[in-house]
Amino acid sequence: MGIKMGIVGLPNVGKSTLFNALTKTAAAQAANFPFCTIEPNVGDVAVPDARLQKLAAIAKSRQVIPTRMTFVDIAGLVKGASKGEGLGNQFLANIREVDAIAHVLRCFEDGDVTHVEGRVDPVADAETIETELMLADLESIEKRRANLVRKLKGNDKEAQQQERLLAAAQAMLESGNPARMVQVSDEDARAWKMLQLLTTKPVLYVCNVAEEDAAQGNEHSARVAEMAAAQGNAHVIISARIEEEISLLDADEAQMFLEEMGLSEPGLDRLIRAGYDLLKLETYFTVGPKEARAWTIRTGTAAPQAAGVIHGDFEKGFIRAETIAYHDFVACNGEQGAKEAGKMRSEGKSYVVKDGDVMHFLFNT
C-alpha cells in the first residue's frame, strides 16, 4: 500500500531543507534502498528496516525490496491560505492527497534566519496552520451542506448520512477543535473518510532544532511535546542541518558523525517510524531465495486482506497462510529450521497478521 506523508510548515522553518536532506540521504543509501523523484517536490523513499536485511541474509535472497513511503514537500503556507492567499489553493489541494501531515516547526534560534512573524514560537506556528485548515474545512462543509438540501427532501439515505457527519464536523470546528476530534462509529468510517476534510488528517509535529539540541531537544520542542500530547498527536525531534550533513556522507562516515552528535540513527528513520505509529501501520515479510520483501499493512489486517496487498487474486482465492514469527525465523535460521522446530503455523481467514510475520500465501487461481 502506498503511504503519503505531506511535509508542511511556515516559511523559513527548515521544511525544504529537511525534505532535501531526507531525499539525498535516501538516494545515497545502498542499492537495496533506492530513491526516486516522482516530481520536484515528491520523494519516494525506502523504509529502513534492519529485520529485512537479516531475513535476506538467512535466506540468501538475491534481491531485497523494502516497503516505501512517499514524502510530499507541500507549498509553503501563509495566513489567509484558506482564502487562496499565497499558494493557498495549491497547499490545500496537496494536503487532501496525503495520508498524514508532518508539520515542521521552527524550534531553533538564529538571527540570520528571519521568521515570517518576527518571533520563534512553534506552538503559535502550529496554531496558524491548524486555523487555516479549519477555516478551509468550514467553508467546504457549508458548501456541501447547501448542496445536500434537495437530496435530503427526497429522503436520500446516503445524503442523510453525509449531512449528519458534516453537521458533527461543523460543530466540532466551530468549537475551535479539528474535525479529527469527532468520534466516528465503524459504520460511518468509510463515509467519514470520503468527506476528505483537511483536519481529519493525523498530524506528526517535527521539531526542527539546532545541532546541539538534536539529542535531547530544547524548551521550544518541550512546548511542542506538551501540545502534541494534549491533542493526542505525535512529535519527533530532528535537526535539519544534521540531516543535511549526513546526506553528504557515506554510510561509515554518517555513523561516526551520528555517534559524535549523541544520536543512534538518522532523522529519516525516526520520522518514518513515527509516521508508521501515527498511521497505525505494520510490516510483514515474504522471504525466499529470489527475494526478501517487506509489505505495509494497517494494524489489525486479516490474512486475506494482507495477501491482497501483494495481488488481488491472492485475497480472492485465499486458502491459508503459512506463517513464521520474525524471531522464530531468525532463531531457527530460516524456514526449514522453523518447520522442523514446529514454529511454522497454518493460519486461516480470521488470522490477524502480526508485525514482523514471515508469510507464504496459498490460494486458488
N, C-alpha and C positions, 0 to 999 in steps of 0.2 A: 504494500500500500504506500502511496506517495504522501509524504508529510511535508507541509509547507509552513515555515516559520517566518513571519514578517518582522523585519527589524525597523523600528520606528524611533523617533526622537526629535527634539527641537534642534535648530541649527547649532553647530559648534559644541556638541556634547560628546563627539567621538564616534558617532554612529557609522559613518562611512569608513573611518579608519579601522574600526573593528571588523566591518564586513570585508574590507580588502585584506586585512591580516588573516582572517579566518579562511578566506578562499585561497590566498597564497600558501598558507600552511597546508591546506588540503592538497594543493597542486604539487607541493614539494614532498608529500608523503610517498611511501614505496608504491610500486606499480599496482599492488593489490588494493590501494586506496586512491583511485583516480578522482579527479575533479574536472568538471566541465562547466563552461559558462554557457548557459542557455540564452541569456540576453545580458547586456552590460550590467544590469542590476540584479541578476539572478544567478546564484551559485548552487550547484548540486554537489553535495559533499558526502563522503562515506562516513558512516557511523563507526567510530573506533570501538572495537570490542575484542579484548585480549582472548576471550574464550574461543572466538572463531579461528584465530591463529593456532591455538592449542589443539583444537579438533582437527584442523587441516594437517598439522604435523603428525598426529597419531594415525590418521587415515591415509597419509601420504597423498593428499589431494593435489592434482595438477593445477587447479585454479582455485583461488579464494575470492568469493564475491560477497562483500559486505552489504548490509542494508543501507539505505540512503536517507538523507534529509535535505530539503531544499530551503535555502535562505534567500529571502527577497528583501533587498535594500529599498525600502519604500520611501518615496519622495518626502523631503523634509516638511514639517508642519509649522504653521504659524497660527496665531489667534485669528479666528474667522474662517478657518478651513471648512467648517460645516456650511458656510455660505459661499464657498468657492474661492476664498482668498488664497493668494499664493498658488500653490499646486494642489489646493484643497480637493478638487474633484477627483484628480488622479490619485491622491492619497487615500481617499475614502473608497474608491473603486478597487484599489490594490488590496486594502485590508479585507474586503469582502471575500477575496480569493484565498486567503491563508487560513490555516487551522488554528494558529495561535499567534500571539503578539509578543515579541521580545522588545521591551521598551527600554532603550538605553538612556540612562540618567547620568548627568554630569555630577560626579562626586569628587572632583579634584579642583584645587585652587591653582590658577595660572593667569597672572596678569597679562600675559601675551595673547591669551585666547579669550576674546570678548564673549560674553553671554548675551543672548538676544534680549534678555530682560535686565541686564546690568547687574546681576547678582547670582550667586551659586546657591540654589535651593532645590534639590532634587524632588522633594515632596510636592512643591508648588509646580514644578515642571510636569510631574505625573498628573497632577490635577488639571493642568492646562489641556493636555491631550485627552484625558478622560472626559472632560467637559465638552470638547469639540465632538467627540464620538457620541456622547449622549444627546447633544443638540441635533446631530445628523440623524440619529435613530428616532427622535421625537418627530422630526419633520417627515421622515419616511412613514412612521406609524400613522400620523394624521392623514396623509395622502391615501394610504392603504385602507384605512377605516372608512374614509369617504367613498372609496371605490366599491366597498362591500355592501353599501346600503341597498342596492337593487336586489342582489342575491339574497340578502337577509330577509327581505319582504317575501321572497319566494320560498322561505324555509329551507334554503340550501344547507345541508349538514356540514359540508366542508367549510363553507363561509362562516357558519356559526362557530365552528372550532377556531378558525382564524381570528374572528372578532374577539372571542373570549381570551385568546392568548395575547393578542395585540393590546387589549384593554389592560391585562395584567402587566404587560411590559411598560405601557404608558404610565400606569400608576406608580410602578417602581421607579421609573426615570424621573417623574415629577416629584418624587420624594427625595431626589438627589442621589439615587443609587443606580449603578449599571444594571442592565437587564439580566445579566448572569446571576443576579441575586434572586430571581424568580424561581420558586420551587415548581418543577415541571414533572408531571406523572409519566410513567412509562408509556402509556397510551398516547400521550401528547408529544413525546420526544421527537418523533420524526417531523411532525408538523411544525414544531418549535424550531427545529434546525432549518427547515425550509424558509423560515422568515428571514434568515441571514442578517440578523441585527448585529451591528458592529460591536456593541458592548456585551454580547454573549460570548465573544472570543476569550478564551483563557489568556491570562497575562503573566509573563515572566519579566520581572524587573531586573535589568542588567546594570549593576553599579559600576560605572567606569571610573576607576580610582587611579591615583598616581602610582608610579612603580614601587615606591617604598611602602605603599599600603596594600599591595596586591595579595599578601598572605593573610592579613588579619582585617583589612578594611579600615574605616575611619568613622568619625562622628556622623558624616553625611550618609554613609552606607548603613550605619546603625539605625538612622531615622527611617531609611527606606525599608530595612528589615522589619521594623516595628509596624510600618504602614502595610507592608505585604502580609504580615501575619494577621493583622486586623481584618484585612479583606479576604483572607483565605487564598491569597496568591503566593507565588514563589519568588525568590530573588537569588541572584548569583553575583559574586564579586569578581571582576575582571579588570585588568589594566590593558587597554587597547594598545598602549605604547609597547608593553612587553610582548603582546601577541604579534605586533608589527615586527619587532626584533627577531622573535622566534621564527617568523615566516621566512627570514633571510638565511637561516642556519640549516645545516644538515642535521640528521637525527641525533648524532652523538653530541654535537655542539649544543643543540637545543636542550638536551637532557642536562648537560653540565650547567647551562645558563639557568634552567629552572631550579636546579639544586641550589645554586648561588642565591637565587631570589627567595628560597624557602618554599618553593612550590613543588607539588608532587606530579602535576600533569598540566598540559596546556589548557588555556581557557576554552578552546573548541570542545574538548572532552567534557568539561563541566557544563558548558552551555547546552550541549546535546543531551547529556544525561538529565539535566534539569528540565529540558523540553520534553523528554520521554516521560518523566514523572508527571509533568503538568498535564500531558495528554493521555495519561494512563495507558502507556504503550509497553509492550513486552517483545522479546525476541525468541524465536525458536530456530532450530538449525536443521538443514539436510546435509548429510555428510557421506562422501564416498570417494573412491579413487579418482573419479573425473573432476569433482568439485566439492568444496565445502562452502555452504551458502547460508547467509542469515536472512530471516524474514521477519517483518514487523507486523504485529497484530495488536488489537486492543486487549487490555486486561479483561479476562472473563470470556474470551472467544472459545467456542466449542470446536472440537477436532474437524468436523466437516467444513466449517467456515474458514478455519486456519488453512486447510487444504486448498480452499478456493482462492486464497491469496496467490498460490502458485499457478493454478489454472481452474477455470470454472468447471471443467469436466471432472476434476478431482472432487469437487464438492457434490456435484450432481450424482456421480456414481460411487460415492464414498462407501467402502465396506468396513474398514477398520484402520487403525494407525498403530504401527509398531513403534513403541516409544521407549527411549532410554533417557533418564535424567542426566544432565551435563556431568555432574560429579561422578556418577556411576560409569559413564562412558570413559572419563579420564582415569578413574581408579582401576578400571578393568582393561585399560589400554586398547579400547576400541570396541566395535560392535560384536565381534566374535567372543571376546572375553566377557562382555556383558551378557551375551546369550548363555554362555556356559555357567556364569555365576547366578543365573536366574534374575538378572536385572532388566531384561527386556520385557516390557509389558504389552499386551494386546488390548488396545482401548477402542471403545465403540463411539457411537454418535454423541453420547451425552458427556464424553470426557472433556473437561475444560483444560486447555493447554496451559502448561506452566512455563514461566520464563526459563530459558535455557534448555528446554526439552530438545532432544535429538530425535527426529521423526522420519518415518518412512510410511507413505500412504499407499494402501491397496484400494483399488477402485474398479468398477465396471466401466467399460468403454461403450 
